[in-house]
Amino acid sequence: MDIPVRRLASGDIDQLLELFDAVAAERIYIGTEPGYDREQKRRGFASRVDNDANPSFVAVDDGRVVGSTGVYDHAEFGPTIGMLIAKTHRRRGVGRAMMHALDEWALQHRVPALHLLVFPHNAPAIAFYRETGWTEVDRFERDVTRQTGEVWDTVLMRKSYA
Ligand SMILES: CC(C)(COP(=O)(O)OP(=O)(O)OC[C@H]1O[C@@H](n2cnc3c(N)ncnc32)[C@H](O)[C@@H]1OP(=O)(O)O)[C@@H](O)C(=O)NCCC(=O)NCCS
């Protein structure tokens, strides 16, 4: 069954924070780790509601937010995305559906390219992004310090629309 993807609404934000907490608690996929500033994150999500320049999209299954993606402005790379799907809903086409929403937005707004940063050990995400038209363009050594004290590289990926 298809899980619909739509623009983020204010009523989604509590559930989106819960989803974000759960993926942060996995500790291996996204930059944010538990203990992050939840109120700042809430304000960040709220600022994306009805925001066509920096939109967020959510996937909703039976009233529950199970996936999210959003576009933020990176100082160096320009429009840059993040994406996360609930553990229970991975590999069911939700990411692909959200990528379609991003593609439509990028084409509509004549955005020449989107970027993202991914940890090199995140093989599922790298496979997913390659499959959906992204390519690796750079690698930043020792880019992110984790709460354990480990320092991880990041890979910069790009999807062109021009
Ligand atoms: C990466 C992520 C967003 C992918 O979303 P998803 O909904 O699971 O992906 P989809 O089901 O739409 O997969 C589409 C295609 O991507 C590829 N793919 C997705 N997950 C994969 C995996 N674990 N291994 C290999 N290929 C994979 C496949 O080609 C898949 O098509 P198929 O299932 O028909 O073979 C999701 O796994 C996730 O949220 N992971 C945790 C958070 C994260 O890593 N976010 C990205 C940080 S940069």
The ligand as an SDF file (V2000), in Angstrom:
LIG
                    3D

 48 50  0  0  0  0  0  0  0  0999 V2000
   18.1630    5.8720    3.6690 C   0  0  0  0  0  0  0  0  0  0  0  0
   16.6380    5.8860    3.7930 C   0  0  0  0  0  0  0  0  0  0  0  0
   16.1430    7.3350    3.7960 C   0  0  0  0  0  0  0  0  0  0  0  0
   16.0610    5.1480    2.5680 C   0  0  0  0  0  0  0  0  0  0  0  0
   14.6380    5.2260    2.6160 O   0  0  0  0  0  0  0  0  0  0  0  0
   13.7060    3.9390    2.3630 P   0  0  0  0  0  0  0  0  0  0  0  0
   12.3000    4.3610    2.4720 O   0  0  0  0  0  0  0  0  0  0  0  0
   14.1640    2.8430    3.2800 O   0  0  0  0  0  0  0  0  0  0  0  0
   14.0980    3.5730    0.8590 O   0  0  0  0  0  0  0  0  0  0  0  0
   13.1320    2.9440   -0.2730 P   0  0  0  0  0  0  0  0  0  0  0  0
   12.3630    1.8120    0.3090 O   0  0  0  0  0  0  0  0  0  0  0  0
   12.3650    4.0210   -0.9360 O   0  0  0  0  0  0  0  0  0  0  0  0
   14.2300    2.3520   -1.2730 O   0  0  0  0  0  0  0  0  0  0  0  0
   14.3620    2.7540   -2.6380 C   0  0  0  0  0  0  0  0  0  0  0  0
   15.5540    2.0330   -3.2320 C   0  0  0  0  0  0  0  0  0  0  0  0
   16.7770    2.4740   -2.5690 O   0  0  0  0  0  0  0  0  0  0  0  0
   17.6740    1.3390   -2.4230 C   0  0  0  0  0  0  0  0  0  0  0  0
   17.8040    0.9750   -1.0080 N   0  0  0  0  0  0  0  0  0  0  0  0
   17.0580    1.4490    0.0310 C   0  0  0  0  0  0  0  0  0  0  0  0
   17.4760    0.8870    1.1970 N   0  0  0  0  0  0  0  0  0  0  0  0
   18.4860    0.0410    0.8730 C   0  0  0  0  0  0  0  0  0  0  0  0
   19.3050   -0.8320    1.6310 C   0  0  0  0  0  0  0  0  0  0  0  0
   19.1500   -0.9750    2.9550 N   0  0  0  0  0  0  0  0  0  0  0  0
   20.2650   -1.5540    0.9870 N   0  0  0  0  0  0  0  0  0  0  0  0
   20.4090   -1.4530   -0.3510 C   0  0  0  0  0  0  0  0  0  0  0  0
   19.6540   -0.6330   -1.1400 N   0  0  0  0  0  0  0  0  0  0  0  0
   18.7100    0.1010   -0.5280 C   0  0  0  0  0  0  0  0  0  0  0  0
   17.0050    0.1970   -3.1790 C   0  0  0  0  0  0  0  0  0  0  0  0
   17.4140    0.2820   -4.5410 O   0  0  0  0  0  0  0  0  0  0  0  0
   15.5330    0.5280   -3.0200 C   0  0  0  0  0  0  0  0  0  0  0  0
   14.7160   -0.0690   -4.0150 O   0  0  0  0  0  0  0  0  0  0  0  0
   14.1670   -1.5750   -3.7970 P   0  0  0  0  0  0  0  0  0  0  0  0
   13.6860   -1.6800   -2.3680 O   0  0  0  0  0  0  0  0  0  0  0  0
   13.0640   -1.6780   -4.8090 O   0  0  0  0  0  0  0  0  0  0  0  0
   15.3330   -2.4790   -4.0630 O   0  0  0  0  0  0  0  0  0  0  0  0
   16.1790    5.1220    5.0780 C   0  0  0  0  0  0  0  0  0  0  0  0
   16.7840    3.8420    5.0960 O   0  0  0  0  0  0  0  0  0  0  0  0
   16.5030    5.8240    6.3890 C   0  0  0  0  0  0  0  0  0  0  0  0
   15.7740    6.7040    6.8360 O   0  0  0  0  0  0  0  0  0  0  0  0
   17.5970    5.4270    7.0650 N   0  0  0  0  0  0  0  0  0  0  0  0
   17.9390    5.9670    8.3880 C   0  0  0  0  0  0  0  0  0  0  0  0
   18.2110    7.4610    8.3870 C   0  0  0  0  0  0  0  0  0  0  0  0
   19.2280    7.8320    7.3300 C   0  0  0  0  0  0  0  0  0  0  0  0
   20.2180    7.1430    7.0980 O   0  0  0  0  0  0  0  0  0  0  0  0
   18.9960    8.9830    6.6770 N   0  0  0  0  0  0  0  0  0  0  0  0
   19.9010    9.5000    5.6580 C   0  0  0  0  0  0  0  0  0  0  0  0
   20.9830   10.2570    6.3140 C   0  0  0  0  0  0  0  0  0  0  0  0
   22.0360   11.0440    5.0940 S   0  0  0  0  0  0  0  0  0  0  0  0
  1  2  1  0
  2  3  1  0
  2  4  1  0
  2 36  1  0
  4  5  1  0
  5  6  1  0
  6  7  2  0
  6  8  1  0
  6  9  1  0
  9 10  1  0
 10 11  2  0
 10 12  1  0
 10 13  1  0
 13 14  1  0
 14 15  1  0
 15 16  1  0
 15 30  1  0
 16 17  1  0
 17 18  1  0
 17 28  1  0
 18 19  1  0
 18 27  1  0
 19 20  2  0
 20 21  1  0
 21 22  1  0
 21 27  2  0
 22 23  1  0
 22 24  2  0
 24 25  1  0
 25 26  2  0
 26 27  1  0
 28 29  1  0
 28 30  1  0
 30 31  1  0
 31 32  1  0
 32 33  2  0
 32 34  1  0
 32 35  1  0
 36 37  1  0
 36 38  1  0
 38 39  2  0
 38 40  1  0
 40 41  1  0
 41 42  1  0
 42 43  1  0
 43 44  2  0
 43 45  1  0
 45 46  1  0
 46 47  1  0
 47 48  1  0
M  END
$$$$
